[in-house]
Amino acid sequence: MHQDYRERGLVVLGFSSDDFFQEDNDEGDAAEVCFEKYDVTFPVMATSAVRGSDANPVFKGLGRSRGLPKVEL
């Protein structure tokens, strides 16, 4: 999507988070997975929380509008 529409102004941002226990805890390791394993070409933000009181402000806003991300156990 990023590659197809970036020339038309679409900006795709990636967010790394370990809130669902599938990402690497280390920011450098997460970046390596994104850029080397998946060949990501869009910006990836620093690792941050996506749920709870310390959630990244972007996800807090999304949560208020659509419901917070939840972990199913």
PDB file of N, CA, C and O in Angstrom:
ATOM      1  N   MET A   1       0.829  -1.167   0.000  1.00  0.00           N
ATOM      2  CA  MET A   1       0.000   0.000   0.000  1.00  0.00           C
ATOM      3  C   MET A   1       0.888   1.250   0.000  1.00  0.00           C
ATOM      4  O   MET A   1       0.653   2.192  -0.756  1.00  0.00           O
ATOM      5  N   HIS A   2       1.901   1.239   0.852  1.00  0.00           N
ATOM      6  CA  HIS A   2       2.807   2.385   0.936  1.00  0.00           C
ATOM      7  C   HIS A   2       3.467   2.647  -0.411  1.00  0.00           C
ATOM      8  O   HIS A   2       3.499   3.782  -0.887  1.00  0.00           O
ATOM      9  N   GLN A   3       3.987   1.601  -1.012  1.00  0.00           N
ATOM     10  CA  GLN A   3       4.680   1.770  -2.283  1.00  0.00           C
ATOM     11  C   GLN A   3       3.726   2.181  -3.400  1.00  0.00           C
ATOM     12  O   GLN A   3       4.111   2.948  -4.283  1.00  0.00           O
ATOM     13  N   ASP A   4       2.506   1.694  -3.379  1.00  0.00           N
ATOM     14  CA  ASP A   4       1.538   2.013  -4.431  1.00  0.00           C
ATOM     15  C   ASP A   4       0.997   3.431  -4.333  1.00  0.00           C
ATOM     16  O   ASP A   4       0.709   4.052  -5.356  1.00  0.00           O
ATOM     17  N   TYR A   5       0.855   3.954  -3.124  1.00  0.00           N
ATOM     18  CA  TYR A   5       0.154   5.224  -2.953  1.00  0.00           C
ATOM     19  C   TYR A   5       0.978   6.359  -2.355  1.00  0.00           C
ATOM     20  O   TYR A   5       0.449   7.455  -2.170  1.00  0.00           O
ATOM     21  N   ARG A   6       2.252   6.135  -2.046  1.00  0.00           N
ATOM     22  CA  ARG A   6       3.033   7.210  -1.420  1.00  0.00           C
ATOM     23  C   ARG A   6       3.191   8.422  -2.325  1.00  0.00           C
ATOM     24  O   ARG A   6       3.239   9.550  -1.834  1.00  0.00           O
ATOM     25  N   GLU A   7       3.270   8.221  -3.606  1.00  0.00           N
ATOM     26  CA  GLU A   7       3.383   9.346  -4.541  1.00  0.00           C
ATOM     27  C   GLU A   7       2.114  10.204  -4.555  1.00  0.00           C
ATOM     28  O   GLU A   7       2.148  11.359  -4.978  1.00  0.00           O
ATOM     29  N   ARG A   8       1.006   9.641  -4.096  1.00  0.00           N
ATOM     30  CA  ARG A   8      -0.264  10.381  -4.039  1.00  0.00           C
ATOM     31  C   ARG A   8      -0.511  10.966  -2.649  1.00  0.00           C
ATOM     32  O   ARG A   8      -1.573  11.529  -2.385  1.00  0.00           O
ATOM     33  N   GLY A   9       0.484  10.828  -1.759  1.00  0.00           N
ATOM     34  CA  GLY A   9       0.396  11.471  -0.465  1.00  0.00           C
ATOM     35  C   GLY A   9       0.057  10.585   0.716  1.00  0.00           C
ATOM     36  O   GLY A   9      -0.004  11.072   1.845  1.00  0.00           O
ATOM     37  N   LEU A  10      -0.167   9.290   0.491  1.00  0.00           N
ATOM     38  CA  LEU A  10      -0.472   8.407   1.611  1.00  0.00           C
ATOM     39  C   LEU A  10       0.780   8.184   2.445  1.00  0.00           C
ATOM     40  O   LEU A  10       1.849   7.899   1.905  1.00  0.00           O
ATOM     41  N   VAL A  11       0.653   8.312   3.738  1.00  0.00           N
ATOM     42  CA  VAL A  11       1.762   8.041   4.651  1.00  0.00           C
ATOM     43  C   VAL A  11       1.370   6.842   5.513  1.00  0.00           C
ATOM     44  O   VAL A  11       0.349   6.868   6.199  1.00  0.00           O
ATOM     45  N   VAL A  12       2.175   5.814   5.471  1.00  0.00           N
ATOM     46  CA  VAL A  12       1.985   4.631   6.303  1.00  0.00           C
ATOM     47  C   VAL A  12       3.038   4.677   7.394  1.00  0.00           C
ATOM     48  O   VAL A  12       4.219   4.887   7.118  1.00  0.00           O
ATOM     49  N   LEU A  13       2.613   4.480   8.631  1.00  0.00           N
ATOM     50  CA  LEU A  13       3.536   4.430   9.761  1.00  0.00           C
ATOM     51  C   LEU A  13       3.411   3.078  10.447  1.00  0.00           C
ATOM     52  O   LEU A  13       2.304   2.570  10.625  1.00  0.00           O
ATOM     53  N   GLY A  14       4.519   2.505  10.825  1.00  0.00           N
ATOM     54  CA  GLY A  14       4.528   1.261  11.572  1.00  0.00           C
ATOM     55  C   GLY A  14       4.799   1.536  13.036  1.00  0.00           C
ATOM     56  O   GLY A  14       5.544   2.457  13.371  1.00  0.00           O
ATOM     57  N   PHE A  15       4.199   0.745  13.910  1.00  0.00           N
ATOM     58  CA  PHE A  15       4.404   0.858  15.354  1.00  0.00           C
ATOM     59  C   PHE A  15       4.790  -0.501  15.899  1.00  0.00           C
ATOM     60  O   PHE A  15       4.042  -1.470  15.768  1.00  0.00           O
ATOM     61  N   SER A  16       5.945  -0.566  16.502  1.00  0.00           N
ATOM     62  CA  SER A  16       6.390  -1.787  17.145  1.00  0.00           C
ATOM     63  C   SER A  16       5.934  -1.766  18.599  1.00  0.00           C
ATOM     64  O   SER A  16       6.054  -0.742  19.272  1.00  0.00           O
ATOM     65  N   SER A  17       5.413  -2.887  19.086  1.00  0.00           N
ATOM     66  CA  SER A  17       4.964  -2.985  20.470  1.00  0.00           C
ATOM     67  C   SER A  17       5.077  -4.419  20.933  1.00  0.00           C
ATOM     68  O   SER A  17       4.863  -5.350  20.156  1.00  0.00           O
ATOM     69  N   ASP A  18       5.414  -4.599  22.199  1.00  0.00           N
ATOM     70  CA  ASP A  18       5.461  -5.947  22.759  1.00  0.00           C
ATOM     71  C   ASP A  18       4.224  -6.219  23.619  1.00  0.00           C
ATOM     72  O   ASP A  18       4.216  -7.168  24.403  1.00  0.00           O
ATOM     73  N   ASP A  19       3.189  -5.403  23.479  1.00  0.00           N
ATOM     74  CA  ASP A  19       1.990  -5.560  24.296  1.00  0.00           C
ATOM     75  C   ASP A  19       1.266  -6.880  24.054  1.00  0.00           C
ATOM     76  O   ASP A  19       0.487  -7.314  24.903  1.00  0.00           O
ATOM     77  N   PHE A  20       1.499  -7.512  22.942  1.00  0.00           N
ATOM     78  CA  PHE A  20       0.820  -8.770  22.639  1.00  0.00           C
ATOM     79  C   PHE A  20       1.813  -9.932  22.608  1.00  0.00           C
ATOM     80  O   PHE A  20       1.484 -11.035  22.173  1.00  0.00           O
ATOM     81  N   PHE A  21       3.036  -9.661  23.079  1.00  0.00           N
ATOM     82  CA  PHE A  21       4.076 -10.674  23.290  1.00  0.00           C
ATOM     83  C   PHE A  21       4.533 -11.388  22.025  1.00  0.00           C
ATOM     84  O   PHE A  21       4.995 -12.528  22.093  1.00  0.00           O
ATOM     85  N   GLN A  22       4.412 -10.738  20.875  1.00  0.00           N
ATOM     86  CA  GLN A  22       4.900 -11.343  19.645  1.00  0.00           C
ATOM     87  C   GLN A  22       6.059 -10.559  19.049  1.00  0.00           C
ATOM     88  O   GLN A  22       6.700 -11.029  18.109  1.00  0.00           O
ATOM     89  N   GLU A  23       6.341  -9.372  19.578  1.00  0.00           N
ATOM     90  CA  GLU A  23       7.427  -8.538  19.060  1.00  0.00           C
ATOM     91  C   GLU A  23       8.669  -8.709  19.927  1.00  0.00           C
ATOM     92  O   GLU A  23       8.596  -9.192  21.057  1.00  0.00           O
ATOM     93  N   ASP A  24       9.797  -8.307  19.382  1.00  0.00           N
ATOM     94  CA  ASP A  24      11.025  -8.280  20.163  1.00  0.00           C
ATOM     95  C   ASP A  24      10.970  -7.122  21.142  1.00  0.00           C
ATOM     96  O   ASP A  24      10.486  -6.042  20.802  1.00  0.00           O
ATOM     97  N   ASN A  25      11.462  -7.339  22.354  1.00  0.00           N
ATOM     98  CA  ASN A  25      11.512  -6.282  23.355  1.00  0.00           C
ATOM     99  C   ASN A  25      12.513  -5.203  22.987  1.00  0.00           C
ATOM    100  O   ASN A  25      12.294  -4.029  23.286  1.00  0.00           O
ATOM    101  N   ASP A  26      13.590  -5.575  22.356  1.00  0.00           N
ATOM    102  CA  ASP A  26      14.645  -4.640  22.005  1.00  0.00           C
ATOM    103  C   ASP A  26      14.286  -3.881  20.734  1.00  0.00           C
ATOM    104  O   ASP A  26      13.925  -4.482  19.722  1.00  0.00           O
ATOM    105  N   GLU A  27      14.386  -2.561  20.795  1.00  0.00           N
ATOM    106  CA  GLU A  27      14.028  -1.730  19.646  1.00  0.00           C
ATOM    107  C   GLU A  27      14.857  -2.060  18.411  1.00  0.00           C
ATOM    108  O   GLU A  27      14.327  -2.101  17.300  1.00  0.00           O
ATOM    109  N   GLY A  28      16.147  -2.294  18.596  1.00  0.00           N
ATOM    110  CA  GLY A  28      17.018  -2.636  17.471  1.00  0.00           C
ATOM    111  C   GLY A  28      16.621  -3.947  16.827  1.00  0.00           C
ATOM    112  O   GLY A  28      16.634  -4.072  15.603  1.00  0.00           O
ATOM    113  N   ASP A  29      16.266  -4.933  17.652  1.00  0.00           N
ATOM    114  CA  ASP A  29      15.825  -6.228  17.114  1.00  0.00           C
ATOM    115  C   ASP A  29      14.511  -6.085  16.360  1.00  0.00           C
ATOM    116  O   ASP A  29      14.324  -6.694  15.306  1.00  0.00           O
ATOM    117  N   ALA A  30      13.608  -5.286  16.895  1.00  0.00           N
ATOM    118  CA  ALA A  30      12.327  -5.056  16.218  1.00  0.00           C
ATOM    119  C   ALA A  30      12.549  -4.379  14.873  1.00  0.00           C
ATOM    120  O   ALA A  30      11.915  -4.739  13.880  1.00  0.00           O
ATOM    121  N   ALA A  31      13.446  -3.402  14.839  1.00  0.00           N
ATOM    122  CA  ALA A  31      13.748  -2.709  13.579  1.00  0.00           C
ATOM    123  C   ALA A  31      14.349  -3.672  12.568  1.00  0.00           C
ATOM    124  O   ALA A  31      14.019  -3.618  11.384  1.00  0.00           O
ATOM    125  N   GLU A  32      15.220  -4.544  13.026  1.00  0.00           N
ATOM    126  CA  GLU A  32      15.831  -5.523  12.129  1.00  0.00           C
ATOM    127  C   GLU A  32      14.770  -6.423  11.501  1.00  0.00           C
ATOM    128  O   GLU A  32      14.822  -6.702  10.304  1.00  0.00           O
ATOM    129  N   VAL A  33      13.813  -6.874  12.303  1.00  0.00           N
ATOM    130  CA  VAL A  33      12.730  -7.710  11.781  1.00  0.00           C
ATOM    131  C   VAL A  33      11.950  -6.942  10.717  1.00  0.00           C
ATOM    132  O   VAL A  33      11.680  -7.471   9.639  1.00  0.00           O
ATOM    133  N   CYS A  34      11.594  -5.708  11.018  1.00  0.00           N
ATOM    134  CA  CYS A  34      10.798  -4.913  10.083  1.00  0.00           C
ATOM    135  C   CYS A  34      11.522  -4.672   8.764  1.00  0.00           C
ATOM    136  O   CYS A  34      10.978  -4.926   7.689  1.00  0.00           O
ATOM    137  N   PHE A  35      12.753  -4.179   8.859  1.00  0.00           N
ATOM    138  CA  PHE A  35      13.457  -3.732   7.661  1.00  0.00           C
ATOM    139  C   PHE A  35      14.184  -4.840   6.918  1.00  0.00           C
ATOM    140  O   PHE A  35      14.257  -4.807   5.690  1.00  0.00           O
ATOM    141  N   GLU A  36      14.720  -5.816   7.629  1.00  0.00           N
ATOM    142  CA  GLU A  36      15.477  -6.858   6.950  1.00  0.00           C
ATOM    143  C   GLU A  36      14.627  -8.072   6.597  1.00  0.00           C
ATOM    144  O   GLU A  36      14.719  -8.594   5.486  1.00  0.00           O
ATOM    145  N   LYS A  37      13.799  -8.523   7.536  1.00  0.00           N
ATOM    146  CA  LYS A  37      12.994  -9.719   7.268  1.00  0.00           C
ATOM    147  C   LYS A  37      11.811  -9.412   6.353  1.00  0.00           C
ATOM    148  O   LYS A  37      11.517 -10.170   5.429  1.00  0.00           O
ATOM    149  N   TYR A  38      11.127  -8.275   6.624  1.00  0.00           N
ATOM    150  CA  TYR A  38       9.924  -7.963   5.859  1.00  0.00           C
ATOM    151  C   TYR A  38      10.133  -6.876   4.817  1.00  0.00           C
ATOM    152  O   TYR A  38       9.194  -6.522   4.104  1.00  0.00           O
ATOM    153  N   ASP A  39      11.351  -6.336   4.713  1.00  0.00           N
ATOM    154  CA  ASP A  39      11.686  -5.329   3.701  1.00  0.00           C
ATOM    155  C   ASP A  39      10.732  -4.132   3.740  1.00  0.00           C
ATOM    156  O   ASP A  39      10.307  -3.631   2.699  1.00  0.00           O
ATOM    157  N   VAL A  40      10.403  -3.685   4.946  1.00  0.00           N
ATOM    158  CA  VAL A  40       9.507  -2.546   5.141  1.00  0.00           C
ATOM    159  C   VAL A  40      10.149  -1.296   4.552  1.00  0.00           C
ATOM    160  O   VAL A  40      11.342  -1.065   4.742  1.00  0.00           O
ATOM    161  N   THR A  41       9.369  -0.493   3.842  1.00  0.00           N
ATOM    162  CA  THR A  41       9.888   0.741   3.236  1.00  0.00           C
ATOM    163  C   THR A  41       9.256   1.991   3.833  1.00  0.00           C
ATOM    164  O   THR A  41       9.581   3.103   3.416  1.00  0.00           O
ATOM    165  N   PHE A  42       8.366   1.832   4.793  1.00  0.00           N
ATOM    166  CA  PHE A  42       7.740   2.983   5.441  1.00  0.00           C
ATOM    167  C   PHE A  42       8.373   3.202   6.811  1.00  0.00           C
ATOM    168  O   PHE A  42       9.007   2.294   7.348  1.00  0.00           O
ATOM    169  N   PRO A  43       8.210   4.391   7.382  1.00  0.00           N
ATOM    170  CA  PRO A  43       8.805   4.666   8.696  1.00  0.00           C
ATOM    171  C   PRO A  43       8.181   3.798   9.785  1.00  0.00           C
ATOM    172  O   PRO A  43       6.974   3.558   9.788  1.00  0.00           O
ATOM    173  N   VAL A  44       9.019   3.332  10.708  1.00  0.00           N
ATOM    174  CA  VAL A  44       8.558   2.567  11.861  1.00  0.00           C
ATOM    175  C   VAL A  44       8.951   3.352  13.109  1.00  0.00           C
ATOM    176  O   VAL A  44      10.118   3.687  13.310  1.00  0.00           O
ATOM    177  N   MET A  45       7.968   3.632  13.928  1.00  0.00           N
ATOM    178  CA  MET A  45       8.188   4.407  15.137  1.00  0.00           C
ATOM    179  C   MET A  45       8.893   3.568  16.204  1.00  0.00           C
ATOM    180  O   MET A  45       8.938   2.341  16.112  1.00  0.00           O
ATOM    181  N   ALA A  46       9.430   4.230  17.194  1.00  0.00           N
ATOM    182  CA  ALA A  46      10.075   3.546  18.312  1.00  0.00           C
ATOM    183  C   ALA A  46       9.065   2.641  19.005  1.00  0.00           C
ATOM    184  O   ALA A  46       7.868   2.925  19.012  1.00  0.00           O
ATOM    185  N   THR A  47       9.547   1.565  19.580  1.00  0.00           N
ATOM    186  CA  THR A  47       8.694   0.627  20.303  1.00  0.00           C
ATOM    187  C   THR A  47       7.957   1.356  21.419  1.00  0.00           C
ATOM    188  O   THR A  47       8.557   2.104  22.191  1.00  0.00           O
ATOM    189  N   SER A  48       6.661   1.130  21.491  1.00  0.00           N
ATOM    190  CA  SER A  48       5.853   1.784  22.525  1.00  0.00           C
ATOM    191  C   SER A  48       4.651   0.914  22.859  1.00  0.00           C
ATOM    192  O   SER A  48       4.316  -0.025  22.136  1.00  0.00           O
ATOM    193  N   ALA A  49       4.018   1.250  23.965  1.00  0.00           N
ATOM    194  CA  ALA A  49       2.803   0.535  24.372  1.00  0.00           C
ATOM    195  C   ALA A  49       1.640   0.962  23.470  1.00  0.00           C
ATOM    196  O   ALA A  49       1.568   2.116  23.049  1.00  0.00           O
ATOM    197  N   VAL A  50       0.740   0.032  23.181  1.00  0.00           N
ATOM    198  CA  VAL A  50      -0.446   0.360  22.383  1.00  0.00           C
ATOM    199  C   VAL A  50      -1.733   0.186  23.178  1.00  0.00           C
ATOM    200  O   VAL A  50      -2.827   0.397  22.654  1.00  0.00           O
ATOM    201  N   ARG A  51      -1.602  -0.197  24.437  1.00  0.00           N
ATOM    202  CA  ARG A  51      -2.778  -0.349  25.292  1.00  0.00           C
ATOM    203  C   ARG A  51      -2.403   0.043  26.720  1.00  0.00           C
ATOM    204  O   ARG A  51      -1.223   0.088  27.067  1.00  0.00           O
ATOM    205  N   GLY A  52      -3.388   0.319  27.526  1.00  0.00           N
ATOM    206  CA  GLY A  52      -3.149   0.682  28.913  1.00  0.00           C
ATOM    207  C   GLY A  52      -2.865   2.166  29.098  1.00  0.00           C
ATOM    208  O   GLY A  52      -2.900   2.947  28.147  1.00  0.00           O
ATOM    209  N   SER A  53      -2.584   2.535  30.340  1.00  0.00           N
ATOM    210  CA  SER A  53      -2.406   3.953  30.663  1.00  0.00           C
ATOM    211  C   SER A  53      -1.156   4.550  30.042  1.00  0.00           C
ATOM    212  O   SER A  53      -1.093   5.765  29.855  1.00  0.00           O
ATOM    213  N   ASP A  54      -0.157   3.734  29.715  1.00  0.00           N
ATOM    214  CA  ASP A  54       1.058   4.260  29.095  1.00  0.00           C
ATOM    215  C   ASP A  54       1.070   4.087  27.572  1.00  0.00           C
ATOM    216  O   ASP A  54       2.133   4.138  26.952  1.00  0.00           O
ATOM    217  N   ALA A  55      -0.094   3.885  26.973  1.00  0.00           N
ATOM    218  CA  ALA A  55      -0.195   3.694  25.520  1.00  0.00           C
ATOM    219  C   ALA A  55       0.283   4.934  24.770  1.00  0.00           C
ATOM    220  O   ALA A  55       0.135   6.064  25.235  1.00  0.00           O
ATOM    221  N   ASN A  56       0.847   4.691  23.621  1.00  0.00           N
ATOM    222  CA  ASN A  56       1.256   5.747  22.708  1.00  0.00           C
ATOM    223  C   ASN A  56       0.043   6.637  22.443  1.00  0.00           C
ATOM    224  O   ASN A  56      -1.060   6.117  22.276  1.00  0.00           O
ATOM    225  N   PRO A  57       0.211   7.973  22.398  1.00  0.00           N
ATOM    226  CA  PRO A  57      -0.926   8.879  22.178  1.00  0.00           C
ATOM    227  C   PRO A  57      -1.729   8.566  20.905  1.00  0.00           C
ATOM    228  O   PRO A  57      -2.937   8.796  20.867  1.00  0.00           O
ATOM    229  N   VAL A  58      -1.077   8.054  19.889  1.00  0.00           N
ATOM    230  CA  VAL A  58      -1.800   7.689  18.655  1.00  0.00           C
ATOM    231  C   VAL A  58      -2.826   6.604  18.971  1.00  0.00           C
ATOM    232  O   VAL A  58      -3.971   6.686  18.526  1.00  0.00           O
ATOM    233  N   PHE A  59      -2.425   5.590  19.734  1.00  0.00           N
ATOM    234  CA  PHE A  59      -3.323   4.490  20.049  1.00  0.00           C
ATOM    235  C   PHE A  59      -4.366   4.880  21.084  1.00  0.00           C
ATOM    236  O   PHE A  59      -5.470   4.337  21.089  1.00  0.00           O
ATOM    237  N   LYS A  60      -4.022   5.820  21.960  1.00  0.00           N
ATOM    238  CA  LYS A  60      -5.035   6.327  22.886  1.00  0.00           C
ATOM    239  C   LYS A  60      -6.162   6.980  22.091  1.00  0.00           C
ATOM    240  O   LYS A  60      -7.337   6.752  22.380  1.00  0.00           O
ATOM    241  N   GLY A  61      -5.813   7.789  21.092  1.00  0.00           N
ATOM    242  CA  GLY A  61      -6.819   8.435  20.255  1.00  0.00           C
ATOM    243  C   GLY A  61      -7.626   7.437  19.450  1.00  0.00           C
ATOM    244  O   GLY A  61      -8.846   7.558  19.342  1.00  0.00           O
ATOM    245  N   LEU A  62      -6.941   6.445  18.880  1.00  0.00           N
ATOM    246  CA  LEU A  62      -7.659   5.402  18.139  1.00  0.00           C
ATOM    247  C   LEU A  62      -8.576   4.621  19.067  1.00  0.00           C
ATOM    248  O   LEU A  62      -9.698   4.275  18.697  1.00  0.00           O
ATOM    249  N   GLY A  63      -8.096   4.347  20.272  1.00  0.00           N
ATOM    250  CA  GLY A  63      -8.901   3.610  21.244  1.00  0.00           C
ATOM    251  C   GLY A  63     -10.163   4.362  21.627  1.00  0.00           C
ATOM    252  O   GLY A  63     -11.231   3.766  21.764  1.00  0.00           O
ATOM    253  N   ARG A  64     -10.040   5.667  21.799  1.00  0.00           N
ATOM    254  CA  ARG A  64     -11.225   6.465  22.140  1.00  0.00           C
ATOM    255  C   ARG A  64     -12.247   6.438  21.004  1.00  0.00           C
ATOM    256  O   ARG A  64     -13.453   6.485  21.248  1.00  0.00           O
ATOM    257  N   SER A  65     -11.767   6.364  19.776  1.00  0.00           N
ATOM    258  CA  SER A  65     -12.702   6.402  18.658  1.00  0.00           C
ATOM    259  C   SER A  65     -13.243   5.030  18.267  1.00  0.00           C
ATOM    260  O   SER A  65     -14.342   4.942  17.721  1.00  0.00           O
ATOM    261  N   ARG A  66     -12.491   3.949  18.536  1.00  0.00           N
ATOM    262  CA  ARG A  66     -12.910   2.627  18.053  1.00  0.00           C
ATOM    263  C   ARG A  66     -12.812   1.500  19.059  1.00  0.00           C
ATOM    264  O   ARG A  66     -13.199   0.378  18.734  1.00  0.00           O
ATOM    265  N   GLY A  67     -12.329   1.731  20.226  1.00  0.00           N
ATOM    266  CA  GLY A  67     -12.137   0.655  21.198  1.00  0.00           C
ATOM    267  C   GLY A  67     -10.685   0.281  21.313  1.00  0.00           C
ATOM    268  O   GLY A  67     -10.000   0.111  20.304  1.00  0.00           O
ATOM    269  N   LEU A  68     -10.212   0.152  22.515  1.00  0.00           N
ATOM    270  CA  LEU A  68      -8.798  -0.131  22.769  1.00  0.00           C
ATOM    271  C   LEU A  68      -8.429  -1.544  22.334  1.00  0.00           C
ATOM    272  O   LEU A  68      -9.256  -2.452  22.410  1.00  0.00           O
ATOM    273  N   PRO A  69      -7.157  -1.739  21.865  1.00  0.00           N
ATOM    274  CA  PRO A  69      -6.712  -3.103  21.565  1.00  0.00           C
ATOM    275  C   PRO A  69      -6.782  -3.956  22.827  1.00  0.00           C
ATOM    276  O   PRO A  69      -6.504  -3.473  23.925  1.00  0.00           O
ATOM    277  N   LYS A  70      -7.150  -5.207  22.670  1.00  0.00           N
ATOM    278  CA  LYS A  70      -7.293  -6.100  23.813  1.00  0.00           C
ATOM    279  C   LYS A  70      -6.489  -7.374  23.573  1.00  0.00           C
ATOM    280  O   LYS A  70      -6.288  -7.792  22.432  1.00  0.00           O
ATOM    281  N   VAL A  71      -6.047  -7.965  24.630  1.00  0.00           N
ATOM    282  CA  VAL A  71      -5.351  -9.254  24.570  1.00  0.00           C
ATOM    283  C   VAL A  71      -6.340 -10.336  24.929  1.00  0.00           C
ATOM    284  O   VAL A  71      -6.997 -10.257  25.966  1.00  0.00           O
ATOM    285  N   GLU A  72      -6.455 -11.348  24.088  1.00  0.00           N
ATOM    286  CA  GLU A  72      -7.322 -12.490  24.409  1.00  0.00           C
ATOM    287  C   GLU A  72      -6.441 -13.603  24.933  1.00  0.00           C
ATOM    288  O   GLU A  72      -5.481 -14.010  24.278  1.00  0.00           O
ATOM    289  N   LEU A  73      -6.766 -14.086  26.101  1.00  0.00           N
ATOM    290  CA  LEU A  73      -5.967 -15.152  26.708  1.00  0.00           C
ATOM    291  C   LEU A  73      -6.639 -16.485  26.583  1.00  0.00           C
ATOM    292  O   LEU A  73      -6.101 -17.493  27.041  1.00  0.00           O
TER     293      LEU A  73
END
